[in-house]
Amino acid sequence: MAKIALTLEQALAQRASSGAAASQSARLLAQGDGWSVEDVVCTAGPRDRPFQERHSWYRIAIVLSGTFQYRSGLGRELLTPGSLLLGNPGQCFECGHEHGPGDRCLSFGYAPDFFERLGAGMPGFRRLCLPPLRTLSAVVARATATLEQPEALSLQLAIQALQAASDLSLQPNVAAPSAVARVTRSVRLIDHDPSAELTLAVLAQEAGLSPYHFLRTFERLTGVTPHKYLQRARLRKAAVALAQEPARILEVALDSGFGDITAFNRAFRSEFGVSPRIYRAQTRTR
């Protein structure tokens, strides 16, 4: 995740130094018959007005870094690292960055007939996003770390996203803009360095709320508690490091914000279903 975040920071820095207008770049990573994967970087910020777009395919985008507000006729949601943007063909939408500049997503597109065969008759998405869920952690980490076997990964992501979306209840987001701004500050603090000592008190102070009010507001907007959100951010960082770097597992644990190897092993196994050692071996084998 550090390399991904740095790339977004570089794009934002280039825009700031050149004075250029906001832009969105999409780099094609892989494609096949009825599916594609793109690396999408947006440099829009609070002073840029969002414009209306339209999904032509079904869309599942993993948010890698940054935050933004995603709006359509289904409502509005705050998208954060680890969450999934969901889109149906023909659906009009806007993405706004009122509370912080830039985002980066790994965007999976599916042709309608291809996706509908995967869904086995299930209707399209009835919600705008999925929060960082444990059931999606493995596929999100795999996509973020290596993007190996992209066709199989695209299929797995679509099937699991459809299942998760059907399992979650529909609760419209009615939070005030001020609440979104406060939670966004805390999310971006976590995104900047998940390994930092970020207690509930520290995050609540960053948001300018009491710990109790912050806890309720954060969970309502992100779908998970601050503790779970922070832990999953650390575990995603660790999973990427295990797949890409030669560092010892203890070093990965400490660099990701875990105080000891026992706690790290327990949390990692609970999240991904295997130990860090087995996870590294599996990703290196692929």
C-alpha positions in Angstrom: 0.0 0.0 0.0 2.9 2.4 0.6 3.9 2.3 -3.1 0.3 2.9 -4.2 -0.1 5.8 -1.8 3.2 7.3 -3.0 2.0 7.2 -6.6 -1.2 9.1 -5.7 0.9 11.6 -3.7 3.1 12.1 -6.7 0.1 12.7 -9.0 -1.2 15.3 -6.6 2.2 16.9 -6.2 2.6 17.2 -10.0 -0.8 18.8 -10.3 0.0 21.3 -7.5 3.4 22.2 -9.1 2.1 22.6 -12.6 -1.2 24.3 -11.7 -3.0 21.9 -14.1 -6.7 21.1 -13.9 -8.0 18.1 -12.1 -7.7 14.9 -14.1 -8.5 11.2 -14.1 -6.2 8.7 -15.7 -7.1 5.1 -16.4 -4.3 2.6 -17.2 -5.5 -0.8 -18.6 -3.8 -3.6 -16.7 -5.6 -6.7 -18.1 -8.6 -7.6 -20.2 -10.4 -10.5 -21.7 -13.7 -11.5 -23.2 -16.2 -9.5 -21.2 -14.0 -8.2 -18.4 -11.2 -5.7 -17.8 -9.0 -4.3 -15.0 -7.8 -0.6 -14.8 -5.7 1.4 -12.5 -7.5 4.7 -12.0 -6.0 7.8 -10.4 -8.0 10.9 -9.8 -6.5 14.3 -8.7 -9.7 16.2 -8.1 -9.9 18.1 -4.8 -12.3 20.2 -2.7 -12.3 23.2 -5.2 -13.2 21.0 -8.2 -16.9 20.6 -9.1 -17.9 16.9 -9.7 -19.4 16.1 -13.1 -21.9 13.5 -13.9 -20.7 10.2 -15.4 -22.4 7.0 -16.5 -21.4 3.4 -16.0 -21.5 1.5 -19.3 -20.6 -1.9 -17.7 -21.0 -3.4 -14.3 -18.3 -2.0 -12.1 -16.5 -3.1 -8.9 -13.6 -0.8 -7.9 -11.4 -1.5 -4.9 -10.4 1.8 -3.3 -6.6 1.7 -2.8 -6.0 5.2 -1.4 -7.7 8.5 -0.8 -11.3 9.1 -0.2 -14.3 10.4 -2.1 -18.1 10.8 -2.0 -20.0 8.5 -4.4 -23.5 9.7 -5.4 -26.2 8.3 -7.6 -30.0 7.8 -7.5 -29.4 5.1 -4.9 -28.0 7.7 -2.4 -24.6 8.7 -1.4 -21.7 7.0 0.4 -18.2 7.8 1.7 -15.7 5.6 -0.1 -12.5 4.8 1.8 -9.4 2.5 1.3 -10.5 -1.1 1.4 -14.1 -0.4 0.4 -15.7 -1.4 -2.9 -17.5 0.9 -5.3 -20.4 -0.8 -7.0 -22.0 0.3 -10.3 -24.7 -1.0 -12.7 -24.7 -0.3 -16.5 -26.7 2.8 -17.3 -26.4 4.2 -13.8 -25.5 7.9 -13.6 -23.2 8.9 -10.8 -20.9 11.6 -9.4 -17.6 11.3 -7.4 -16.8 14.3 -5.2 -13.7 15.2 -3.2 -15.1 17.9 -1.0 -13.1 16.8 2.1 -9.7 15.8 0.7 -7.9 15.6 -2.7 -7.4 12.5 -4.8 -8.0 8.8 -4.9 -6.8 5.7 -6.5 -8.8 2.6 -7.4 -8.3 -0.8 -9.0 -11.4 -0.9 -11.2 -12.9 -4.1 -12.5 -15.4 -3.8 -15.4 -17.8 -6.5 -16.6 -19.9 -6.6 -19.8 -23.6 -6.9 -18.9 -24.2 -10.4 -20.4 -20.9 -11.7 -18.9 -21.7 -10.4 -15.4 -25.4 -11.5 -15.5 -24.2 -15.1 -16.2 -22.0 -14.9 -13.1 -24.9 -13.7 -11.0 -27.1 -16.6 -12.0 -30.2 -14.5 -12.4 -29.4 -12.2 -9.4 -30.4 -8.6 -10.0 -27.7 -5.9 -10.2 -26.3 -4.1 -7.2 -28.9 -2.4 -5.0 -26.3 -0.5 -3.1 -23.5 1.9 -3.9 -20.6 0.3 -2.0 -19.4 -2.4 0.3 -17.4 -1.5 3.4 -14.0 -3.2 4.3 -15.4 -6.7 5.2 -13.6 -9.7 6.4 -15.3 -11.9 3.8 -13.6 -9.7 1.1 -10.3 -9.2 2.7 -8.5 -12.0 1.0 -9.5 -11.1 -2.6 -8.9 -7.4 -1.9 -5.4 -8.1 -0.6 -4.6 -10.5 -3.5 -5.7 -7.9 -6.1 -3.7 -5.1 -4.3 -0.6 -7.1 -3.9 0.0 -9.0 -7.1 -3.0 -9.0 -9.5 -1.9 -12.5 -10.6 -4.3 -14.6 -12.7 -6.5 -11.5 -13.4 -9.4 -13.4 -15.1 -9.8 -15.8 -12.1 -9.4 -12.9 -9.7 -12.1 -10.8 -11.6 -14.5 -13.7 -11.4 -13.9 -14.3 -7.7 -14.3 -10.6 -6.9 -17.6 -10.4 -8.7 -19.1 -13.5 -7.1 -18.0 -12.5 -3.6 -19.2 -8.9 -4.1 -22.6 -10.0 -5.3 -22.9 -12.3 -2.3 -21.8 -9.7 0.2 -24.1 -7.1 -1.3 -27.1 -9.4 -1.0 -26.3 -10.3 2.6 -26.0 -6.7 3.9 -29.1 -4.7 4.8 -29.9 -1.5 2.9 -29.4 1.4 5.2 -29.4 4.8 3.5 -26.5 7.2 4.5 -28.1 10.3 5.9 -25.0 11.8 7.7 -24.6 15.5 7.7 -21.7 17.0 5.5 -19.9 18.1 8.6 -19.9 14.5 9.9 -18.5 13.2 6.6 -15.7 15.8 6.7 -14.8 14.8 10.3 -14.6 11.1 9.6 -12.7 11.7 6.3 -10.0 13.5 8.3 -9.6 10.4 10.5 -9.7 8.0 7.6 -7.0 9.9 5.8 -4.9 9.9 8.9 -5.1 6.1 9.0 -4.5 5.8 5.3 -1.3 8.0 5.6 0.3 5.6 8.1 -1.7 2.6 9.4 1.2 1.6 11.6 1.1 4.8 13.7 -0.2 4.7 17.3 -3.8 5.7 16.5 -6.0 5.1 19.5 -9.7 5.9 19.6 -8.9 9.1 21.5 -6.4 10.2 18.9 -8.8 9.6 16.0 -11.7 11.3 17.8 -9.5 14.3 18.5 -8.6 14.5 14.8 -12.3 14.4 14.0 -13.1 17.0 16.7 -15.7 14.7 18.3 -16.1 13.0 21.6 -14.9 9.3 21.5 -18.5 8.1 21.9 -19.9 10.3 19.2 -16.9 9.6 16.9 -17.3 5.8 17.3 -21.0 5.9 16.3 -20.4 8.4 13.4 -17.4 6.5 12.0 -19.2 3.1 12.0 -22.3 4.6 10.4 -20.2 6.1 7.5 -17.6 3.4 6.9 -19.6 0.3 7.9 -17.0 -0.8 10.5 -15.7 0.4 13.8 -12.5 2.5 14.0 -10.7 -0.5 15.6 -11.7 -2.9 12.8 -11.0 -0.3 10.1 -7.5 0.4 11.5 -6.7 -3.3 12.0 -7.8 -4.2 8.4 -5.7 -1.3 7.0 -2.7 -2.8 8.9 -3.4 -6.3 7.7 -3.7 -5.2 4.1 -0.4 -3.4 4.4 1.1 -6.6 5.9 -0.4 -8.8 3.1 1.1 -6.6 0.4 4.5 -6.7 2.1 4.4 -10.5 2.5 3.7 -10.9 -1.2 6.2 -8.3 -2.5 9.0 -7.9 -0.1 11.7 -10.3 1.4 11.5 -8.9 4.9 11.1 -11.3 7.8 7.6 -11.9 9.1 8.5 -10.3 12.4 9.7 -7.1 10.6 6.5 -7.1 8.5 4.4 -7.3 11.7 6.2 -4.5 13.4 6.2 -2.3 10.3 2.5 -2.8 10.0 1.7 -1.6 13.5 1.5 -4.8 15.5 3.3 -4.8 18.8 4.3 -8.5 18.8 4.3 -11.5 16.5 1.8 -13.5 18.4 -0.9 -10.8 18.1 0.0 -10.4 14.4 -0.2 -14.1 13.6 -3.6 -14.4 15.4 -5.1 -11.4 13.6 -3.7 -12.4 10.2 -5.0 -16.0 10.4 -8.4 -14.7 11.6 -8.6 -12.3 8.6 -7.2 -14.4 5.8 -7.7 -18.0 7.0 -4.0 -18.9 6.9 -0.8 -18.0 8.7 1.4 -15.2 7.4 4.0 -17.9 6.4 1.6 -19.9 4.4 0.1 -16.8 2.8 3.5 -15.7 1.7 4.3 -19.1 0.2 0.9 -19.2 -1.6 1.4 -15.8 -3.2 5.0 -16.5 -4.2 3.9 -19.8 -5.7 1.2 -18.0 -7.8 
